[in-house]
Structure formats: C-alpha cells, structure tokens
Amino acid sequence: MGRGKGDGGRVLLEVKGLRVSVAGNEILKGVDLTIRDGEVHAIMGPNGSGKSTLAQVLAGHPAYSVLAGTATYEGKDLLDMKPEERARAGVFLAFQYPVEIRGITNSYFLRAALNALRRERGEPELDPIDFLQFLEQKLKAIGWDDSMLNRPVNEGFSGGEKKRNEILQLAVLEPRLAILDETDSGLDIDALKTVAETVNKLRGPDRAFLIVTHYQRLLNYNTPDVVHVLADGRIVKSGGPELAHELEAKGYDWLRDAAMVS
Amino acid sequence: MTSIEAHVQQPYKYGFVTDIESEVVPAGLNEDVIRLISDKKGEPEWMLDWRLKAYRNWLKMSEPHWPNVKYGPIDYQAISYYAAPKKLPKLDSLDQVDPKLVATFEKLGIPIEEQKRLTGVAVDAVFDSVSVATTFQAELAKYGVIFCPISQAIREHGDLVQKYLSTVVPINDNFFAALNSAVFTDGSFVYVPKGVRCPLELSTYFRINASSTGQFERTLIIADEGSYVSYLEGCSAPMRDEHQLHAAVVELVAHDRATIKYSTIQNWYPGDEEGKGGIYNFVTKRGKCAGANSKISWTQVETGSAITWKYPGCILQGDNSIGEFYSVAVTSHKQQADTGTKMIHLGKNTRSTIVSKGISAGRGQNTYRGLVKIMKGAEGARNYSQCDSMLIGDKCGAHTFPYIDVRNSTAIMEHEASTSKIGEDQIFYLRQRGLSSEDAVSMIVNGFCKEVFKELPMEFAVEATRLLGISLEGSVG
C-alpha cells in the first residue's frame, strides 16, 4: 500500500482549489493535490511557478494569504491551524533558506522542539540526558555523527550544512508529512547523496513526503510515487517517476505553453 | 510586522504596594533636611560635613542633558528624601522584622527569614530609605568579611568608610552623584580582608514602596589584597502614575590581586505602555582597580525603569589589571535607556572587555554609550568591545555611541558592532518546529544575550532569563 500511484491507503492531505497570494500577487491559482499515508510526491516546475509558495502555505507562513480553497490534513482544516499547531500535528517543512539562531545550540533547539511535540502528544518531556540518548539512536539510524549538535543553530553553517541540518531535524521530529522545499539546491553531489540516502531511510508507511524541487537529480535517489508539474500556479501534469525524466530531457517550456493555452 | 507588534503588553509583576506605616519627611531639599537625615542615621559629625559639602556643590551644578533620552523637568523640591517603616527591628535580630516587610520580600522572591534563606547568598534588604534586614552577618564575620547597611558601617567602621568613600566617585563627579552624596540614606557596605575569598554571594535587594519619594542608595565595596567577592543587587518598585527618582552611587575598590564581581538585575517599574509613571534610574557606578593584577567585572541586566542612565566603569590603575562590562539592556513600551561603560586605562598591560546587548521592542529607545580611554602611561593596553543591538518591531530604536581615546600607540583596540532584527522568518522557523511564538522570541533573545548571562552567578542567571521573558512577553504575536 501507499507506494502505488495514490490509489491505496488513507488520505493524509487533501488540497482543493487552493488559491494563494503574497503581497497582492496571486501565486497559486487553484491547486488540487491528494497525498496518502506514506506516499512520496514530487512537485516540479520552473522558477516562479509557485512551488515554494505551496510549501510555505501548507506550513502556515503568515506572509501568504489564502484567497480560496481548502487543505484538509488528517481530517482537520489545516489552513485554520497556527504554524506551531501544524508542526505538533506532524507537518514538517525543511526550509529552502534555514535561519540562524545565535547562541542557541542545535541540541538545545532540537530538544525544545521535540518536547513541544511530545507535550502535544501527552508524552513526558525528555530531560537533557534522556534526549542525548534518544539523539544518539537517531544519529545511528541515519549514520550521521554528532558534529553539528553543539554548534549554534545554522550559525556559520555552509549552505550544505544548513540543508543537512534540516534533514537531521526531520529525523528527530519524525513528522507524518515532511515537506522538502528545494532541499537539493546548493548541494554538491556528495552532500546531495547523503541527504537523499537519509531521506530514503526515513521513508515509511507512516511518513509521507512532498518534495519540492527544480531538478530531477534528487529524484534519482528518492524515487517518488507521483510527480506533479506546477506551472503558473496550477498543477498542469501529474504522472509517475518517468515524468521527472521527461522533464529533465525536454525542460519545462512545453508544459508552460500548455498551461497558458488551457 | 503587525503580529510582531502585538505583544509588549505584559503587566509588571512586582507593582504591588505594601500597606505599612511609614515615616516620611515632608518633600523638599535644604540643609535642614540633610541634617535631619544625618541625625536619623546617628551619623558622626564628619559625615554631616561631607553631606553638606556635597549639597553646596550640587546647588552650583546643573542636570546633564547630553544623554539620548527625553523627559520633563524634575522638581527636586517635590521629592521626599527620607521614608522608612515606623516599626524597625534592632539590627542583628531578624526575628523582630515586621511580618509585613518579611512578606513583601518573600513576595519578591527574597526570603529574609532565618529558615527560608537562599542557600549560599547573604542578603541585605533595603526598603525605601532603610535597610530592614541583613542575613548571615555573623557567619561572614567569622571570615572577617563585613557586610552591613552603609549607615551601620558609618557608625561602626567609620575609619574604613572615611578612607574610601568618594575616592572613586568624587562628590562633585556629576549632578546626580552630588545629589546622592548629600541625601543618600542606605545601601550596602562590604569589606573583604586580605587573602579572603568571600564564602557567600552577597546580595542587596532595593525596594521602593512609599510614593513621592526618591531612593538614594550608596554602596561601597572594598576588596583587600588577594581577596574575592561576588555581589549582586536587585530591585523593584510599585506601579505608580508618577515618576520616581532613583539616584544611586556605587564605588568599588580592588587592591592588588583582588577580584570584585558585581552583578545587577534591575527591574524598577518601567511605566505603562504610554510611558506614564516609572522610575528614573540615574546612577553612577564606578570601580577602581587600584592594585596590580586586580580585576573588576560588571554584569548588568537592565529590564526595568522608565529611563536608565548609567555607565558602570573601571579605572584600571594597577598594572595588569582587568576591567569587564557585560550588559543586557531591554527597552520596551516607551522605555529609554542610555547606558554603557567607561574603561580608563592608566596602568601597564591593562585589559578591558565590553560586551553590550541592547534589545529594543515596542517604542523603546536603547542607546549604548561607551568610552575607552588609553592614557599615556598605559603601555600594552588592550580593549575588546562588542556592541550588538536587536530590534523587535519597527517602532523602536537602537543607537550606538562608542568613544575611543587612545594616547599610547602600543594599545590594541578591537570594536565589533551589529544590529539585527527579529523577523517573521525567524519566528516562523521556530514555530514550524512546534514552539509557540512566545517561546520562539524567548529563545532568540536568550541566545542573543548568552554571552552576558553566562557571566551571572548561577542562582541569578535563571532569574535573569525569566525576567527577560516577562519583559518581552507579548512583544511578538
């Protein structure tokens, strides 16, 4: 189940007719999207097509205004939830541009975030010692060392380290829906491989992915169940993994033209 | 930025008034009032003469207006210069402290009752113009450490007081220092003898309670050769529509190889959202590293007061002496702060470090003003300064005025400055990980202040973190 083409399993997220504007410009012009438990969806598309907007609006960034449409997550109105409520319900966004937080170590930050989630689930909070043990297991599972843990969150991190740090947070916070916003951009080939392999390890029947990307290269490693092409604020084509290869070969123009015509 | 604006509305938590019978002298300032204060304190003649000399100096001086703050004229004749609870215990018998006073300090988190004392901390509790209790005096005396109200020190350790008083801050140093010298009422006196490491943290808590009064405290700390002392002061006041003046003077003297660590958590009533009421905190604090290899370290967390005007500084006279200044100043609502430090390098190989963190929220205005002066004889002097400002919202301001005066070409000076803004993106990032917006702001601000907080004694670092959370609660939505 779940790995088919969106035909089995429970619906985790259902987006219908979503129209979104930022600073008065309409970016998303009616997006429909259904993600079931454990599925991996890729959103591809040219620059400016609205890919990142979709990621941000699903996570609840306050700068985006929803004009119309709905997004239902686990049966609840996602758009009515605060960003932290979405996070606590299991929606995770790996940021395209992770921010720096001076003076706060990664491990302190991760523990605060994990405990916020645990409180929501009615689980006891982890003290620093228990958390360290928990973290060691997580690191071991993904085969990473602890070199980033005692550095301030993203401060002085290279672009690649910042992206890796997002994936580390994903591994620790164990979301049900992980949205990766251009996690592959700015990564060299080795870093890309590390990130992609980790994402594969984190795939599972209880975790769906929405991978937003401009290029097909990440999808070589993380084979999606469904590929959607977003152009000019609409999903103009959906298909299996082979669609990504087609885009790599032909570019986006033929689809953009199709979008303009429709 | 509308949601970021929404927040600075947290009520002040220490704004209660203690209903206690007080003796308040009528408002106004003249030589008779000074004689009255001196008489109430049972002071020797030399002290009264000293006060009168300060008063006559003050009459010739004018209020400074160079700080980057705005306020209406202060009527010095409308202030009462002495207020004290009527029922006062005899010194050294804490059991006789009026239960209302005990309850007041308890409510402020400063237990003065025997059985509830803070472990490892000796406390001098000052209520309006008088010290009402000083804990652990006898314990400290075993080590030869004197820790008592300054009024008691003037009576019992007159020679020491006379030897050091106004040697660091002269009576005519500035308008408010001269005023303080004329009318100061209480404060703490500390003497740590040669080679003694003071076994307890020493702490004074200042509480203003009476209305239409000012508080003029005076603190004098002397660390003799090779000694060490860590001292902390805290303060608060009721919420009132009027502005109340707090003009303190603090003098520190460190002899050869002595270290004084002085920490302040300042939480005077800051006034309301419209800037009504609040304390004018006009303070002169200065330490002298008189001996070689001595060290004075100032750490301040300033969250309260309508206006803060203070520059805790160090005169680095002894060779190889070290001066440090670590500061967090928060201005929200309509608070104004003009604060920083002065590091005066006189001795050879003297070093100073300045780390200043200014946080502005609401319509607060925050100014760092600092002077680093390297005198001719200060061969090999070094200074490192770091001034960081953080803005929350778009109606507040941050200003930095670093003055550098170098008269010896061997000096090495470093100055770093930054200004950052807590933005929606930072808050959103943390909220996306499950933190509430309050926790997000608190995390960002605490990270920003980390270098300063780590200088505070353990017991108070927690308090400072909490206090900062309260002052900024509501500043981001």
HADDOCK unambig.tbl for C-alpha pairs under 7 A between the chains (distance, minus, plus):
assign (segid A and resid 59 and name CA) (segid B and resid 432 and name CA) 6.82 0.50 0.50
assign (segid A and resid 61 and name CA) (segid B and resid 428 and name CA) 6.53 0.50 0.50
assign (segid A and resid 83 and name CA) (segid B and resid 431 and name CA) 5.78 0.50 0.50
assign (segid A and resid 83 and name CA) (segid B and resid 432 and name CA) 5.48 0.50 0.50
assign (segid A and resid 84 and name CA) (segid B and resid 431 and name CA) 4.67 0.50 0.50
assign (segid A and resid 84 and name CA) (segid B and resid 432 and name CA) 5.42 0.50 0.50
assign (segid A and resid 84 and name CA) (segid B and resid 433 and name CA) 6.68 0.50 0.50
assign (segid A and resid 84 and name CA) (segid B and resid 434 and name CA) 4.32 0.50 0.50
assign (segid A and resid 84 and name CA) (segid B and resid 435 and name CA) 5.90 0.50 0.50
assign (segid A and resid 84 and name CA) (segid B and resid 436 and name CA) 6.18 0.50 0.50
assign (segid A and resid 85 and name CA) (segid B and resid 434 and name CA) 6.83 0.50 0.50
assign (segid A and resid 87 and name CA) (segid B and resid 432 and name CA) 5.41 0.50 0.50
assign (segid A and resid 87 and name CA) (segid B and resid 433 and name CA) 5.73 0.50 0.50
assign (segid A and resid 87 and name CA) (segid B and resid 434 and name CA) 4.99 0.50 0.50
assign (segid A and resid 88 and name CA) (segid B and resid 434 and name CA) 5.41 0.50 0.50
assign (segid A and resid 92 and name CA) (segid B and resid 432 and name CA) 6.93 0.50 0.50
assign (segid A and resid 99 and name CA) (segid B and resid 426 and name CA) 6.06 0.50 0.50
assign (segid A and resid 101 and name CA) (segid B and resid 444 and name CA) 6.28 0.50 0.50
assign (segid A and resid 102 and name CA) (segid B and resid 447 and name CA) 5.35 0.50 0.50
assign (segid A and resid 102 and name CA) (segid B and resid 448 and name CA) 5.87 0.50 0.50
assign (segid A and resid 103 and name CA) (segid B and resid 447 and name CA) 3.94 0.50 0.50
assign (segid A and resid 103 and name CA) (segid B and resid 448 and name CA) 5.88 0.50 0.50
assign (segid A and resid 103 and name CA) (segid B and resid 450 and name CA) 5.94 0.50 0.50
assign (segid A and resid 104 and name CA) (segid B and resid 447 and name CA) 5.01 0.50 0.50
assign (segid A and resid 113 and name CA) (segid B and resid 433 and name CA) 5.52 0.50 0.50
assign (segid A and resid 113 and name CA) (segid B and resid 434 and name CA) 5.61 0.50 0.50
assign (segid A and resid 113 and name CA) (segid B and resid 435 and name CA) 6.18 0.50 0.50
assign (segid A and resid 116 and name CA) (segid B and resid 434 and name CA) 5.65 0.50 0.50
assign (segid A and resid 116 and name CA) (segid B and resid 435 and name CA) 6.15 0.50 0.50
assign (segid A and resid 117 and name CA) (segid B and resid 434 and name CA) 6.23 0.50 0.50
